[in-house]
C-alpha cells in the first residue's frame, strides 16, 4: 500500500524549524498557516491509497512488488506517459490544480534523474548510485520532496563566488570524510515547510569559480541548521473556508531556505562541485521535461476550473446566451483545450533515448511554458470582466447571514433566479479567491514565472523548435515561381 494521509502528517513531527509570524513552528500540521495545506496533501495521499484508485494511480515497485505512486514511474513508452498523465490528473483534481509543488512534482524530477543516472556518474560512480538509491527510497516510502533551486535575489550582477560574502548563496563550506557542510540560502522553497525532504540544487547557469555552489543534495526538513522562512500565510488570514475556499485549503506557501552549517552525508550528495554534471542533470536527463509535464497537467486542471467557473457565473447571471459572453467563454475553453492537447502531444511525440527512457516531446512542452506566462493573466482578466462588480459586492463574511436583519436584505437583493443568496455568494467568493484575492495574486505571479524568466523560456522554445523544417517549407513554396511567374512541375515556366 502507498502512504496514508495519517502517516504523512505523523512524519512532519521531526523537529523542523519553520519561521512565520515572528516565531518558529515545529508542528506545522497544527499551525493555522499550514494546517489547511497539510490536510490537502494528506487527502492527496489518501486518494492514491484508496482501493478504488490503486489500479490507476500506482504501479508495482521494481524492488518490492508493492504498489507505489505512478508519479515516480520512469516512463519507457508512450503508454507509460499516458498512464502517468491519468494518475497525475487525478492528483491535481484533488487540489483543483492549485498546489503546484505537491508530492508528485519533484517525484518526476527524481524519476528523470534516476532514469539517466549515467549523467551523474560523470562526476563519479558513487553519485550515480546515490541518486538511484535515494529515488528508490523516496519511491518505496512515498515521501514528499520539495526543492529550492534558485539563488536568492541579492546581487544578480555578480556570480555566486563574487558576492560580498562567499556563503550568501547555498554552497559547500566544508568537505569532510563522512559528508559535506553547507551554508547560505536558496529560494524558492514552495511547499518546503510541509514536505519530508528538500532537494537543494541550482538550475541557474554557474560560471567558472562557482564550483562550491555546483551541488545537488537531499536534506530532511528536520536536519539541524536547516531553517525555512515562510512568506505570509494567506490561509492564516482567511476568515473561513466559505469566504476563502481556496486560500484556506491550498496555500502551499513559499519560503527562503537558510542553511546554517547543515551537514549532508555523502549518500545524499548527487552532484559535488561539478558545473558540467549539474547542468547536465537539468539538460541531459528528462527530469526537467517530466517535471514540467506534471506541472502542465496540473495547470490544465486549473484552467478547467477557471473555465467552469466562468460558465457557471454567466449562467447564474442569465448572460450565457449573449454573443459577447459566448465569445469570452469560447476563448477560455480554447486555451484550456490547447494546454490539454499540447500535453497529449508530449506523449504522442515522445522520444525514447538510448537508455530506453521516454522523454516527453520538447516542442509542445516548451510551447506551454512559453505561452502560459502570457495568457494566464489575460484569462484572469476575461473572468474579471465577465463577473463585473458581482465579485466585489459581496457580504463581508458568512456570519452576516447570522444577523436576521442583514440576512433578510441579503436574501432579497443578493440572489439570482434559481440561486439562493448563500449559493450565489458561495460561487462568487470562490471566483474571487481564484482571480482577485491575495491568494489569487500569488497564483498569477506563480504561473507567470513558474518556468523562469519569460525571455529565457522563449529562448529555450526557439532552441527546440524545428526551424529547419519550417524553412524547408519556405524553400518549397519559393521554388514554385520566379520573376517570370509560376514554374511547372517539369521546371519550365507555366
C-alpha positions in Angstrom: 0.0 0.0 0.0 1.1 3.6 -0.6 1.4 6.1 2.2 -1.7 7.2 4.0 -2.5 10.8 4.9 -2.2 10.0 8.6 1.3 8.6 8.0 2.3 11.7 6.1 1.1 14.0 8.9 3.0 11.9 11.5 6.1 12.3 9.5 6.0 16.1 9.8 6.8 16.0 13.5 10.5 15.8 13.1 11.8 18.9 14.9 11.9 21.1 11.8 12.3 24.9 12.2 9.8 26.9 10.2 9.7 30.6 10.9 6.5 32.6 10.4 4.8 35.5 12.2 7.8 36.1 14.4 8.2 32.6 15.8 9.5 29.1 15.0 6.9 26.5 14.4 7.7 22.8 14.9 4.3 21.3 14.4 3.2 22.7 11.0 0.2 20.3 10.9 -1.4 22.1 13.8 -0.4 25.7 12.9 -3.2 27.7 11.1 -0.7 28.9 8.5 -0.1 25.4 7.2 -2.8 23.2 8.6 -5.1 23.6 5.5 -2.3 22.8 3.1 -1.2 19.8 5.2 -4.8 18.5 5.2 -5.0 18.9 1.4 -1.7 16.9 0.9 -3.0 14.3 3.3 -6.1 14.0 1.1 -3.8 13.5 -2.0 -2.2 10.6 -0.2 -5.5 9.1 0.9 -6.9 9.3 -2.6 -3.9 7.5 -4.1 -4.1 5.0 -1.3 -7.8 4.3 -1.8 -8.6 0.8 -3.2 -10.8 2.3 -5.9 -7.8 4.4 -7.3 -5.0 2.0 -6.7 -5.1 0.5 -10.2 -4.9 3.9 -11.9 -2.6 5.7 -9.5 0.0 3.1 -8.6 2.3 0.5 -10.2 4.4 -2.3 -8.6 7.7 -1.3 -7.1 10.5 -2.9 -9.1 12.3 -3.5 -5.8 9.5 -4.8 -3.5 6.5 -5.5 -5.8 4.3 -3.4 -3.5 2.2 -0.6 -5.1 4.0 2.8 -5.4 2.7 6.1 -6.7 2.8 6.4 -10.5 4.3 9.9 -10.2 7.6 8.0 -9.6 7.4 5.9 -12.7 10.4 6.1 -15.0 8.5 6.1 -18.4 9.7 3.9 -21.1 6.9 4.2 -23.7 4.2 6.4 -24.9 1.7 4.3 -22.9 3.8 4.9 -19.7 3.5 8.6 -20.2 -0.3 8.3 -20.8 -0.7 6.2 -17.6 1.3 8.8 -15.7 -0.9 11.6 -17.0 -4.1 9.9 -15.9 -2.7 9.4 -12.4 -1.3 12.9 -12.2 -4.6 14.4 -13.4 -6.4 12.6 -10.6 -3.9 14.0 -8.1 -4.2 17.5 -9.4 -8.0 17.4 -9.3 -7.8 16.6 -5.6 -6.3 20.1 -5.1 -8.1 21.8 -8.0 -4.8 22.3 -9.8 -3.8 24.9 -7.1 -0.9 23.1 -5.4 2.0 23.4 -7.8 4.6 21.7 -5.6 2.8 18.7 -4.2 4.5 15.3 -3.7 4.0 14.4 -7.4 6.1 17.3 -8.7 9.6 16.6 -7.6 8.8 12.9 -8.0 9.0 13.5 -11.7 12.5 15.1 -11.4 13.7 12.2 -9.3 12.4 9.7 -11.9 14.2 11.6 -14.7 17.4 11.7 -12.8 17.3 8.1 -11.8 16.4 7.1 -15.3 19.6 8.7 -16.5 22.0 8.1 -13.6 24.8 7.8 -16.1 24.9 11.7 -16.3 25.6 11.8 -12.5 28.3 9.1 -13.0 30.3 11.6 -14.9 31.2 13.1 -11.5 31.9 9.7 -10.1 30.1 6.3 -9.9 29.1 6.9 -6.3 27.0 9.8 -7.3 25.0 7.7 -9.8 24.5 5.1 -7.1 23.4 7.8 -4.6 20.7 9.3 -6.9 19.4 5.9 -7.7 19.3 4.7 -4.1 17.6 8.0 -2.9 15.0 7.8 -5.7 14.2 4.2 -4.7 14.0 5.1 -1.1 11.6 8.0 -1.7 9.5 6.0 -4.2 9.1 2.9 -2.0 8.3 5.1 1.1 6.1 7.5 -0.8 7.9 10.6 0.6 7.2 14.2 -0.3 10.1 16.1 -1.7 10.2 19.8 -2.3 13.1 21.7 -3.9 15.0 25.0 -3.8 16.9 25.5 -7.0 17.4 29.3 -7.5 19.9 31.6 -5.6 18.3 34.4 -3.6 18.0 37.8 -5.3 20.9 39.6 -3.7 23.2 40.9 -6.4 22.5 39.3 -9.8 25.2 41.4 -11.5 27.9 39.1 -9.9 28.4 35.4 -9.9 28.0 33.4 -6.7 31.6 33.3 -5.8 32.0 37.1 -6.1 29.2 38.0 -3.7 30.1 40.1 -0.7 30.0 37.0 1.5 31.0 33.6 0.0 28.2 32.0 2.0 25.3 34.1 0.8 24.3 31.6 -1.8 23.9 27.9 -0.7 27.1 26.1 -1.2 29.9 24.0 0.2 31.5 25.4 3.3 33.4 22.3 4.4 34.2 18.9 3.0 34.5 16.0 5.5 35.3 12.4 5.3 31.7 11.5 6.1 30.0 14.2 4.0 29.8 17.9 3.4 28.7 21.0 5.3 26.5 23.6 3.5 25.9 27.2 4.3 24.0 30.0 2.6 20.5 30.4 1.3 18.4 29.3 -1.6 14.9 30.1 -3.0 12.1 29.4 -3.7 11.1 26.7 -1.3 7.5 26.3 -2.3 5.9 23.6 -0.1 9.2 23.1 1.8 7.5 23.8 5.2 5.2 20.8 4.7 7.4 18.3 2.9 9.7 15.5 4.0 12.9 16.2 2.1 14.3 19.3 0.4 16.2 18.8 -2.8 18.8 21.6 -2.8 20.3 22.3 -6.2 20.8 25.1 -8.7 19.1 25.4 -12.1 20.7 28.8 -12.8 23.9 28.5 -15.0 27.0 28.9 -12.9 30.3 30.5 -14.0 33.9 29.4 -13.6 34.8 29.8 -9.9 31.3 28.9 -8.8 32.2 25.2 -8.2 31.2 25.4 -4.5 27.7 26.1 -5.5 27.5 23.4 -8.1 25.8 20.8 -5.9 22.7 18.7 -5.7 21.7 17.1 -2.4 18.8 15.8 -0.4 18.2 17.1 3.1 15.5 16.0 5.6 13.4 19.0 6.7 14.3 18.2 10.3 18.0 18.5 9.7 19.9 20.5 12.2 20.7 24.0 10.9 18.0 23.9 8.2 15.6 26.8 8.5 12.5 27.6 6.5 11.4 31.3 6.4 7.9 31.3 5.1 6.2 34.2 3.4 2.9 35.5 4.9 0.2 32.8 5.0 -3.0 33.5 3.1 -4.6 30.6 4.9 -4.0 32.2 8.3 -5.7 35.4 7.1 -8.7 33.6 5.8 -11.8 34.2 8.0 -13.4 30.9 7.0 -13.4 28.2 4.3 -16.7 29.7 2.9 -15.2 33.1 2.5 -11.8 32.0 1.2 -12.3 28.4 -0.1 -9.0 28.2 -1.9 -6.6 30.1 0.3 -7.8 28.2 3.3 -7.1 24.8 1.8 -4.4 25.1 -0.9 -1.9 27.7 0.2 1.3 25.6 0.0 3.4 28.7 1.0 6.8 29.8 -0.4 9.9 30.2 1.6 13.5 31.2 1.8 15.7 28.3 2.8 18.6 29.1 5.1 21.4 26.6 5.7 23.3 27.3 8.9 26.1 24.8 8.7 23.9 21.9 7.6 25.7 18.5 7.4 24.8 16.2 4.4 26.2 12.7 4.4 27.8 11.5 1.2 25.0 9.1 0.4 22.7 12.1 0.0 25.0 14.0 -2.3 24.3 13.6 -6.1 26.4 16.4 -7.6 29.5 17.8 -5.9 31.4 20.8 -7.1 30.8 19.9 -10.8 29.2 22.6 -13.0 29.1 20.3 -16.1 27.3 17.5 -14.3 24.9 20.0 -12.5 24.0 21.5 -15.9 23.6 18.0 -17.4 21.2 17.0 -14.6 18.8 19.6 -15.9 19.6 19.4 -19.7 20.8 15.9 -20.5 18.2 14.0 -18.4 14.4 14.0 -18.9 13.9 15.4 -15.4 13.1 18.9 -16.5 10.7 17.7 -19.1 9.0 15.2 -16.8 8.6 17.9 -14.0 7.2 20.4 -16.4 4.9 17.8 -17.9 3.4 17.2 -14.5 3.1 20.9 -13.9 1.2 21.3 -17.2 -1.2 18.5 -16.3 -1.8 20.4 -13.1 -2.2 23.7 -15.0 -4.7 22.2 -17.3 -6.9 21.3 -14.3 -6.6 24.9 -13.1 -7.7 26.1 -16.5 -10.7 23.8 -16.4 -11.7 25.2 -13.0 -11.4 28.7 -14.3 -13.4 28.0 -17.4 -16.1 26.1 -15.4 -16.5 29.0 -13.0 -16.8 31.4 -15.9 -19.6 29.3 -17.4 -21.4 28.9 -14.1 -21.3 32.7 -13.4 -22.6 33.5 -16.8 -25.4 31.0 -16.5 -26.3 32.3 -13.0 -26.4 35.9 -14.3 -28.5 35.0 -17.3 -25.9 36.2 -19.7 -24.6 32.9 -21.0 -26.5 33.2 -24.3 -25.2 36.7 -25.1 -22.8 36.6 -28.1 -20.0 38.6 -26.4 -20.2 36.3 -23.4 -20.2 33.2 -25.5 -17.1 34.6 -27.2 -15.4 35.1 -23.9 -16.3 31.6 -22.8 -15.0 30.2 -26.1 -11.7 31.9 -25.6 -11.3 30.4 -22.1 -12.3 27.0 -23.4 -9.8 27.2 -26.3 -6.9 27.9 -24.0 -7.9 25.1 -21.7 -8.2 22.7 -24.7 -4.9 23.9 -26.1 -2.9 23.0 -23.0 -4.6 19.6 -22.7 -3.8 19.0 -26.4 -0.2 20.0 -26.0 0.2 17.7 -23.0 -1.2 14.8 -25.1 1.2 15.7 -27.9 4.1 15.3 -25.5 3.1 11.6 -25.2 2.4 11.0 -28.8 5.7 12.6 -30.0 7.8 11.3 -27.1 11.4 10.3 -27.7 12.9 7.0 -26.5 16.6 7.6 -25.7 19.4 5.0 -25.9 18.8 4.0 -22.3 15.1 3.2 -23.1 13.7 6.2 -21.2 10.8 8.1 -22.7 11.2 11.8 -22.8 8.0 14.0 -23.2 8.3 15.8 -26.6 10.3 19.0 -26.2 8.4 21.3 -28.6 4.9 21.0 -27.1 6.4 21.0 -23.6 8.2 24.3 -24.1 5.3 25.7 -26.0 3.1 25.5 -22.9 6.0 27.0 -20.8 6.3 29.9 -23.3 2.6 30.7 -23.6 1.3 30.2 -20.0 3.1 33.2 -18.7 1.5 35.4 -21.3 -2.1 34.1 -21.4 -2.9 33.2 -17.8 -3.1 36.9 -16.7 -5.3 37.5 -19.8 -7.6 34.7 -18.9 -8.0 36.1 -15.4 -8.8 39.5 -16.8 -11.5 37.9 -19.0 -13.2 36.3 -16.0 -13.0 39.6 -14.0 -14.7 41.4 -16.9 -17.3 38.7 -17.1 -18.1 39.0 -13.4 -18.1 42.8 -13.2 -18.9 44.2 -9.8 -20.5 41.0 -8.7 -17.3 39.6 -7.1 -16.8 42.7 -5.0 -20.4 43.5 -4.0 -20.4 40.6 -1.6 -21.2 40.2 2.1 -18.1 40.7 4.3 -18.4 37.4 6.0 -20.6 34.3 6.1 -21.5 35.5 9.6 -23.6 38.3 8.0 -26.3 35.7 7.5 -26.4 35.0 11.2 -27.8 38.5 11.7 -31.6 38.4 11.0 -31.8 41.9 9.6 -28.7 41.6 7.3 -29.8 38.1 6.2 -33.2 39.4 5.1 -31.7 42.1 3.0 -29.0 39.8 1.5 -31.5 37.2 0.6 -33.7 39.7 -1.2 -31.0 41.7 -3.0 -28.1 39.3 -3.5 -29.7 36.4 -5.4 -30.4 35.2 -8.9 -33.2 33.2 -10.4 -32.8 29.6 -9.2 -30.0 30.6 -6.9 -30.3 31.4 -3.2 -28.4 34.3 -1.7 -26.0 32.0 0.1 -25.3 29.9 -3.0 -24.7 32.9 -5.2 -22.3 34.4 -2.7 -20.6 31.0 -2.3 -19.9 30.8 -6.0 -18.7 34.4 -6.3 -16.4 34.1 -3.3 -14.9 31.0 -4.9 -14.3 33.0 -8.1 -12.8 35.9 -6.2 -10.3 33.7 -4.4 -9.1 32.5 -7.9 -9.0 35.8 -9.7 -8.9 38.7 -7.2 -7.7 37.8 -3.7 -4.2 38.0 -2.4 -4.0 34.2 -2.9 -5.1 34.7 -6.5 -2.4 37.4 -7.0 0.2 35.0 -5.8 -1.0 32.4 -8.3 -0.9 34.8 -11.1 2.7 35.6 -10.3 3.4 31.9 -9.9 2.1 31.0 -13.3 3.9 33.9 -15.0 7.3 32.9 -13.6 6.8 29.2 -13.0 9.2 28.2 -15.8 11.6 31.0 -15.2 12.1 34.5 -16.7 9.8 34.6 -19.8 12.6 35.7 -22.1 14.6 32.6 -21.1 11.6 30.4 -21.7 11.1 31.9 -25.1 14.8 31.4 -25.9 14.5 27.7 -25.0 11.5 27.4 -27.2 13.5 28.8 -30.1 16.2 26.2 -29.4 13.8 23.2 -29.6 11.6 24.3 -32.5 12.4 22.7 -35.9 13.2 25.9 -37.8 14.9 23.8 -40.5 11.7 22.1 -41.4 9.8 25.4 -41.4 12.5 26.9 -43.6 12.3 23.9 -45.9 8.6 24.7 -46.4 9.6 28.3 -47.3 12.0 27.0 -49.9 9.4 24.6 -51.3 6.9 27.5 -51.8 9.5 29.8 -53.3 10.7 27.2 -55.7 7.3 27.1 -57.4 7.7 30.6 -59.0 10.3 33.1 -60.2 10.3 36.6 -61.7 8.6 35.2 -64.8 5.7 33.6 -62.9 4.7 30.1 -61.8 7.1 27.2 -62.6 5.6 24.0 -63.9 6.5 20.7 -62.3 8.9 19.9 -65.1 10.8 23.1 -64.4 9.5 25.1 -67.3 7.6 28.4 -67.0 3.9 27.7 -66.6 
